[in-house]
Amino acid sequence: MRKSIFLLFLLLAIGLSAMAETYIVDRGDTLDSIAQKFGITRTQIVELNPDAGQFIYVGMELTLPDGAHAVTPTQSSSSQGASTQVASTPSYQNQSPQYSESSDDSSDQKWGAFLQFGLGFISHESEHDRTTYTSARLDVTSFTATINGFYNFYQGAKVILGVGYRSTRTYMSATQIGSWGDAEQNDHFLTVPLGLGYTIGSISKLGITPIANFDFNIGLKSTRKNSQNGESVETPKLKAPKTCVDFQLGAHIHLWGFGIFGGYHFPVNKYQKAYFGEDGYFEVGMSCWFNL
């Protein structure tokens, strides 16, 4: 009976040792460092994990060759000495240079931030009234500067929250037989963007981050200048703008830390339509991304 139990445990141990080893990628790991840690080669890892040949990320499970085990510092130093001797042989001179994955990828870092500067515009001209020969035109220009923080909750997927300043210049003009008039209004807002994004590639090299977010524009101050037939007229005292809400769809293109972005803002509430126009507007600008 004891012999049977002993043989059973022996077979179980042999079976477990024959199973492939697995490793969970930790922050700062590269294929080269993992291969050195287990005394194997980078090629062996890629053969068992084809996706790892492109990139690796924190939490990724890698299958290692049978019998792979973490080597001790003594074994590592001796293997390095042996590899140095072998490297002097001609058979290794034609190998292509290896690369190591950068650990500053957006999927490897949990926290980050980016600065954003944007310019948006909308222009609308009403149809001519053939009875009175009148026309009206509305031009809105928006400038935005925000600082945004993000948290990577799953690989490149991130939640974004920011705060910044938004100002609009609204120019309104109307013409009629015998008279014409125009007005310029400047509105100032505290803007708070809140949304989601997903980074494909790297924010520190080349990549793209599609985003979808709500912008909460809290009114701070509003001023207005009116004129009639070229003469200034009394300007009414204006209250601070109401909170305007819009929804934005856009994307950032990453170029070695800097970004070019474009997005379209859709009005959500009536105050957004009152201060930014009935229609949505397109915004373009630049951004600067970095990990924390």
SENU-948175 format. One record per atom (N, C-alpha, C): residue in one letter; x, y, z. Coordinates in steps of 0.2 Angstrom, whole numbers, plus 5000, padded with zeros to 4 digits. Example, Ala and Ser with C-alpha at 12.3 -4.5 7.8 and 13.67 -1.06 7.14 Angstrom:
2
A506649725039;A506249785039;A506649845039;S506449895035;S506849955036;S506450005039;
//
This chain:
292
M500449945000;M500050005000;M500450065000;R501050065004;R501450125004;R501850134998;K502050074995;K502350084988;K501850114983;S501250094983;S500750124978;S500750194979;I500650224986;I500550294987;I501250324985;F501750304986;F502450334984;F502450334976;L502250284973;L502350284966;L501850334963;L501250344966;L500750394964;L501050464965;F501350484970;F501650544971;F502150554967;L502550504965;L503150514961;L502850534953;L502350494951;L502050504945;L501750574944;L501450604950;L501150664950;L501750724949;A502250714953;A502850754953;A503150764946;I503250704943;I503450704936;I503050734931;G502350724932;G501850764927;G501850834928;L501950864935;L501950934936;L502550964933;S503150924934;S503750954931;S503750964924;A503350914920;A503350914913;A502850974910;M502451004915;M502051054913;M502351114911;A502151154906;A502451214905;A502351264910;E502951304911;E502951354916;E502551424914;T502251454918;T501951524916;T502251574921;Y502151634918;Y502451694921;Y501951754920;I501851794925;I501351854925;I501851914924;V501751954919;V502152014917;V502052064923;D502652084925;D502652134931;D502852204928;R502752264931;R502952324929;R503752324928;G503952354922;G504652364921;G504952304917;D504552244917;D504852184913;D504852194906;T505352164903;T505452164896;T505552094894;L505552074887;L505652004885;L506351984887;D506852034886;D507552014888;D507652004895;S507352044900;S507452034907;S507051964909;I506451954906;I506151884908;I506551824906;A506851834900;A507251774897;A507851764901;Q508151824904;Q508751814908;Q508551784915;K508051804917;K507751784924;K507651714924;F507451684918;F507351604918;F507851564914;G508351604912;G508951564909;G508751534902;I508251574899;I508051554892;I508151604887;T507951604881;T508051654876;T507451684874;R507451744871;R506951784869;R506551754864;T506851714859;T506551674854;T506051624857;Q506351594862;Q505851534865;Q505251564868;I505251624871;I504651654873;I504151674868;V504451704862;V504051724857;V503751664853;E504051614853;E503851554849;E503151524853;L503151524860;L502651504863;L502051554864;N502251624864;N501851674864;N501851724859;P501551714853;P501651754847;P501551824848;D500951844852;D500751914853;D501351954857;A501751914861;A502251954864;A502851984860;G502851954854;G503351984849;G503152054847;Q502552074848;Q502352144847;Q502452194853;F502152174858;F502152204864;F501952164870;I502152184876;I501952154882;I501652204887;Y501152184891;Y500852234896;Y500852204903;V500752244908;V500752214915;V500152174916;G500252114919;G499652064920;G499652014914;M499952024909;M499951974903;M500251904906;E499951854904;E500251784906;E500651754900;L501251744902;L501651714897;L501851634898;T501751594893;T501951524894;T502751514892;L503051484897;L503751474896;L503951404894;P504551394892;P504651324890;P504651274896;D504551204894;D504551154899;D505251164903;G505251154910;G505851154914;G506151224915;A505851274913;A506051344914;A505951364922;H506451384925;H506451404932;H506951464933;A506751504938;A507151564939;A507851544941;V508351574938;V509051564939;V509251604945;T509751584949;T510051614954;T510551664951;P510751714955;P511251764953;P511851734950;T512051674954;T512751634952;T512651604945;Q512051574944;Q511851544938;Q511851594932;S511551654934;S511451704929;S512151734927;S512651744932;S513251774930;S513651724926;S513551654928;S513951604924;S513751604917;S513051604916;S512751604909;S512951664905;Q512951724908;Q513251774905;Q513951774902;G514351744907;G515051734904;G515051684899;A514651634899;A514651584893;A514451614887;S513851654888;S513651684882;S514151734879;T514551764883;T515051814880;T515551774876;Q515751714878;Q516251674874;Q515951654868;V515251634868;V514951604862;V514851664857;A514751724860;A514551784855;A515151794851;S515751774853;S516351794849;S516451744843;T515951694842;T516051644836;T515651684831;P515851664824;P515551694819;P514751684818;S514551624821;S513851614819;S513351664822;Y513551704827;Y513151754830;Y513251824828;Q513651834823;Q513851894820;Q513251924816;N512851874813;N512351894808;N511651904811;Q511651894818;Q510951904821;Q510751974821;S510151994819;S509852054820;S509852084827;P509952144828;P509952174835;P509252164838;Q509252154844;Q508552144848;Q508352204851;Y507752214852;Y507452274855;Y507152254862;S507052304866;S506652284872;S506052334872;E505452314875;E504852354875;E504952404880;S504752464879;S504752524883;S504252514889;S504452524895;S504052514901;S503552574902;D503652634898;D503252694899;D502652694894;D502452634892;D501852634888;D501252654892;S500752674888;S500152694892;S499852644896;S499852584893;S499552524896;S499952494902;D500652524903;D501052504909;D500952544915;Q500752604913;Q500652654919;Q499952674921;K499852674927;K499152684929;K498852754929;W499352804930;W499152874930;W499552914925;G499152964923;G499553014918;G499153074917;A499353124913;A499053184912;A499153214906;F498753254903;F498953294897;F498653364897;L499053404894;L498853474893;L498453484886;Q497953524885;Q497653524879;Q497453594878;F497553614871;F497353684869;F496953674862;G496353704862;G495953694857;G495653754854;L495453754848;L495053814845;L494453784841;G493853804842;G493253784839;G492953844836;F492553834831;F492153884827;F491553854824;I491053904823;I490453884820;I490153954817;S489953944811;S489654004807;S489053984804;H488554034805;H487854014802;H487554084799;E487354074793;E486954134790;E486254114788;S485854154790;S485154144789;S484954154782;E484354134780;E484154144773;E483854214772;H483954244767;H483654314765;H482954314765;D482654364768;D481954384768;D481854424762;R481454394757;R481354434751;R480954494752;T480554494757;T480054554758;T480454614761;T480854604766;T481154664769;T481954664767;Y482154614763;Y482854614761;Y483354614767;T483154574772;T483654564778;T484054504778;S484554504782;S484954444783;S485354454789;A485454394792;A485854394799;A486354344799;R486854354802;R487454304803;R487654294810;L487954234811;L488154224818;L488854184818;D489354214821;D489954174821;D490154164828;V490354104830;V490554094837;V491254064836;T491754084840;T492454054841;T492554044848;S492853984849;S492953954856;S493653934857;F493953964862;F494653944864;F494653904871;T495053854871;T495053814877;T495753794879;A495853794886;A496453774888;A496353734895;T496553664895;T496353624900;T496953584902;I496953554909;I497453504911;I496953444913;N497153394911;N496753334911;N497153274915;G496853244919;G497153184922;G496853124920;F497153064919;F496853004917;F497152944921;Y496652894921;Y496852834925;Y496752774921;N497252734919;N497152664915;N496852614920;F496252594918;F495952544923;F495952474919;Y496152474913;Y496152414909;Y496552424903;Q497252394903;Q497652404898;Q497652484895;G497452494889;G497452564887;G496852604888;A496352564891;A495652604893;A495752644898;K495552714898;K495652754903;K495052804904;V494952824910;V494452874912;V494852944913;I494552994910;I494853064910;I494453114914;L494753154918;L494453204921;L494853264921;G494653324919;G495053384919;G494753444921;V495053504921;V494853564923;V495153614919;G494853674917;G495153724913;G494753784911;Y494953824906;Y494653884905;Y494353884897;R493753904896;R493553914890;R493253984889;S493354014883;S493054074882;S492754074875;T492254114873;T491954114867;T491854184865;R491954204858;R491854264855;R491254254850;T490654284852;T490154284847;T489954344844;Y490054344837;Y489854404833;Y489254394829;M488754444830;M488154444827;M488054504823;S487754494817;S487654554813;S486954544809;A486654594808;A486054594804;A485954654800;T485754654794;T485654704789;T484954714787;Q484754774786;Q484054784783;Q484054844779;I483554854775;I483554914771;I483554984775;G484055024774;G484055084778;G484455084785;S484655024787;S484955014794;S485354944794;W485854944798;W486154884800;W486454894807;G486654834810;G486854834817;G487254774818;D487654774823;D488054714825;D488254714832;A488454654835;A488554654842;A489154594843;E489554614848;E490054564850;E489954544857;Q489954484858;Q489854454865;Q490454414867;N490754424873;N491254374875;N491054344882;D491054274882;D490854234887;D491454194890;H491454194897;H492054154900;H491754104904;F492054044904;F491853984907;F492353944911;L492253914916;L492653864919;L492353794916;T492853764913;T492553694910;T492853634913;V492453584914;V492653524917;V492453464912;P492953434909;P492853374904;P492853314908;L492453264907;L492353204910;L492153154905;G492653104904;G492453054899;G492952994899;L492952954893;L493352894892;L493752894886;G494252854886;G494752854880;G495052784880;Y495352774874;Y495752704874;Y496352714869;T496852704872;T497552714868;T497752654865;I497852664858;I498152614854;I498852634852;G499352594854;G500052614853;G500252644859;S500652694859;S501052724865;S500952804864;I500852834870;I500752904871;I501452934871;S501952894872;S502652924872;S502952914865;K502652884861;K502952874854;K502452884849;L502152834846;L501652834841;L501052804843;G500452834842;G499852804844;G499252844843;I498652824845;I498052864844;I497552844850;T497252894852;T496752894858;T496052914856;P495652874854;P494952904853;P494652914860;I494252974860;I493952994866;I493153004865;A492853004871;A492153024871;A492053054878;N491853114878;N491753144885;N491253204885;F490953214891;F490553274892;F490953334894;D490753394892;D491053454894;D490553494898;F490653504904;F490253554908;F490553624909;N490253664905;N490553734905;N490153784910;I490453794915;I490153834921;I490253914919;G489753954918;G489854024917;G490154064922;L490654104920;L490954154925;L490854224924;K490854244917;K490754314916;K490554324909;S490154374907;S489954394900;S489954464899;T490254484893;T490254554891;T489954564884;R489654624883;R489454634876;R489454704874;K489654714867;K489654784864;K489154784858;N488754834858;N488254844852;N488454904848;S488254904842;S488254964838;S487654964833;Q487455024831;Q486855034826;Q487155084821;N487155064815;N487355104809;N488055134811;G488455094814;G489155114815;G489255154822;E488755174825;E488755204832;E488655164837;S489055174843;S488955124849;S488355144852;V487955094855;V487355104858;V487455074865;E486955084870;E487055064877;E487054994877;T487554964881;T487654894882;T487354874888;P486854824888;P486554804894;P487054764898;K486954764905;K487354724910;K487054654909;L487554614908;L487454544907;L487554494913;K487154444914;K487254404920;K487854354917;A488154314922;A488554264920;A488254204916;P488554174911;P488154124907;P487954064912;K487454034910;K487253974913;K487753914912;T487653864915;T488053804914;T487853764907;C488353764903;C488253734896;C488553664896;V488153624893;V488453554893;V488453524885;D488953494883;D489053474877;D489353404877;F489253364872;F489553294871;F490053294866;Q490653274867;Q491153274862;Q491453204860;L491553194853;L491853134850;L492453164847;G493053124848;G493653154845;G494153104845;A494753124844;A495353074844;A495953114845;H496453094848;H497153124849;H497653074845;I498053104841;I498553074837;I499253084841;H499553034844;H500153044848;H500853044843;L501253094844;L501853094841;L502453114846;W502753064849;W503253064853;W503053114859;G502553104862;G502353144868;G501853204867;F501953224860;F501453284858;F500853254855;G500353284854;G499753264851;G499353314847;I499053294842;I498653334837;I497953304838;F497453344840;F496753314841;F496253354837;G495653314836;G495053344833;G494453314836;G493953354837;G493353324840;G492753374838;Y492153344838;Y491553374837;Y491153374843;H490853444844;H490453454850;H489753454849;F489353414852;F488653414851;F488253444857;P487853494856;P487453524861;P487053474865;V487053484872;V486653434876;V486053474879;N486153534882;N485653574885;N485453634881;K484953674883;K484753734880;K485253784880;Y485553794886;Y486053844887;Y486653834882;Q486853774881;Q487353764876;Q487153794869;K486553784867;K486353804861;K486253884861;A486153914867;A486053984867;A486754024866;Y487253994869;Y487954024869;Y488354004864;F488253934862;F488753914857;F488353894850;G487753914849;G487453904843;G486953844843;E486453844839;E486053784839;E486353724836;D486853734832;D487253674829;D487853654833;G488153594832;G488753584835;G489353614832;Y489953604834;Y490453634831;Y491053594832;F491553604827;F492153564826;F492753604830;E493153564834;E493653594837;E494353554835;V494853594834;V495553564833;V496053594838;G496553564839;G497053594843;G497653544844;M498053554850;M498653514851;M498653494859;S499053444860;S499053424867;S499753394869;C499853384875;C500553364877;C500353304883;W500553244881;W500453184886;W501053164890;F500953144896;F501553114900;F501253074905;N501653014907;N501452974912;N501652994919;L501352974924;L501552994931;L501852934935;
//
